Amino acid sequence: MLHADRLTIVQNAAMKRVRSEAPALCPCGLAASYAQCCGRWHAGHVAPDAEKLMRSRYVAYVMNLEDYVLATWHASTRPAAGFVENANEKPATPKFTGLTVLAHTRTGVDTAIVEFIARYKSGGRAYRLHEISRFVHEQGRWWYNDGEVRDH
């Protein structure tokens, strides 16, 4: 469940990233502005399906919204404190360059999978993350549960 204090932090961080200029397309790859697309989910609205949640989580990685990523992660599998065990060994933040959703499948009444490829650069090298993510629907919202990374 999203806690009010965590949601406020996420909303404030997301809103600071919205420019007042002509709206750019959302980094998730859909043909809509950030405000009309993933910005809504970052601002506290509930993503209507697992694919929209996955896209909003990708954009949260793009925008460095770690609080949103954690707040949308199912409590049973969510890391306790961030993504890195030792903050002194935190790797360089990757630069995400694109997202391709390969499939979105409802696997049950309250479960779904989203298969995607996220492209990014780190340390001057280009990478692809091919993942099949599992989602659960509880308490009126979708949650990221876990994922299986595919080798290339």
Secondary structure as UniProt FT lines:
FT   HELIX           4..16
FT   TURN            27..28
FT   TURN            34..37
FT   HELIX           38..42
FT   TURN            43..44
FT   HELIX           50..62
FT   TURN            63..64
FT   HELIX           66..71
FT   TURN            75..77
FT   HELIX           87..89
FT   STRAND          95..108
FT   TURN            109..110
FT   STRAND          111..122
FT   TURN            123..124
FT   STRAND          125..138
FT   TURN            139..140
FT   STRAND          141..150
//
